[in-house]
Amino acid sequence: MKRMGMLFRAKANKALDRAEDPRETLDYSYQKQLELLQKVRRGVADVATSRKRLELQLNQLNTQSGKLEEQGKKALALGREDLAREALTRRAALSQQISDLEQQHETLQTEENKLTLAAQRLQAKVDAFRTRKETIKATYTAAQAQTRIGEAFSGISEEMGDVGMAIQRAEDKTAQLQARSGAIDELLASGALDDPTGTSKDDLTAELDRISGNADVEFELERMKAELAGGSSAQRQAIEGGDAAAPQTQDQEQSSPKFDKQ
């Protein structure tokens, strides 16, 4: 089971690696960073909204506190100490609320400052990543184009391989047709094949071919006769030369005894 699991993971990893496009991966990562930056910005906006709401409440409480103070002063001036005491009691309660809200406001202000600084840093990182992403994508695209051009020049690409095979098949078929056409022409010329349509040669061409063939035969016959005639002349000359030499020999033989007798 472990081996099967490892084999499956290896096959899946290889398939994913084949299907993965670095440009798409970079774009996806950039999109996720933009989404994170957007969330941080929304967080900053929410904190700022809460801070603004606290500021409005503080303004209202401060206004009420000032109003109660004026009312207490007026009541004390009119001799209504009880009303003045009640106004001051309410003002004290408002002061406690104001103090709590001010602490919350300070906390929100600090948190807002932190989120704002984090958003600025994240924005800088996202911008730097975008620049690097575009650079890597351009480099990858250029390398891919150079690889395809090199494969095309070397003929190892699939497209150029198909083109080369198509050209080779076309050349083979062309050579086969040319050889077949030449063979048919030779067979027709030699008479091994007859043209049923009679359009291969007209009557004049056929007659000229026949005369040319007959002339060749006559020329060969004359040559053979000349050779035979030359051989016969040589034999006659040899025979005539032999007959002329024989009487001379006989004359010599006849003259020799005469000299001996003398």
C-alpha angles and dihedrals in degrees: 000000000000091000091047091049092049091047091050092049091048092051092046091048091051092048092049092047090052092049096042118104113197091212092057091046091052092048090050092050091049090050091052091050090051090051090051091048089050091053091051090050091050088051091052090049092050092050091047090050091052091048091051091050090052090049090054091049091048091052091051093048092047089050091050091046091053091047092051090049091054091046091051090051092051093047091050090049089053091050094253099132092164091058090046090051091050091050092050090048091054090045090054091052090050090049090057091051090047090052092051092047091049090054090049090047091052091049092050091047091053092047091048091052091051093049091047091052091047091050091051092050091046090049090053091050092048091050091049091047091050091053092048091044093055091046092051092046092051092048092048092049091049092048091048091050092048090050092051092047091049091049090048092051092046092044095233096115119103094240095048090042090056090047091050092050091049091051091048092050091048091050091048092050091046092051090047092051092047091051091048092048092049092048092050091049091051092048092049091048093050092048094242088121125040122217104232092197094052090221097113093080132010124222094264093053091047091050092049090050090050092049091047090051092048091047090054090051093048092048091052091048092052090049091053091048090051091052091049092047091050091051092050093050091052091051092049091049090051092049093046090049090053094050092051092052094051097064091048090056092049091051090051092050091049094048095049097068089049091059090047092052091051 
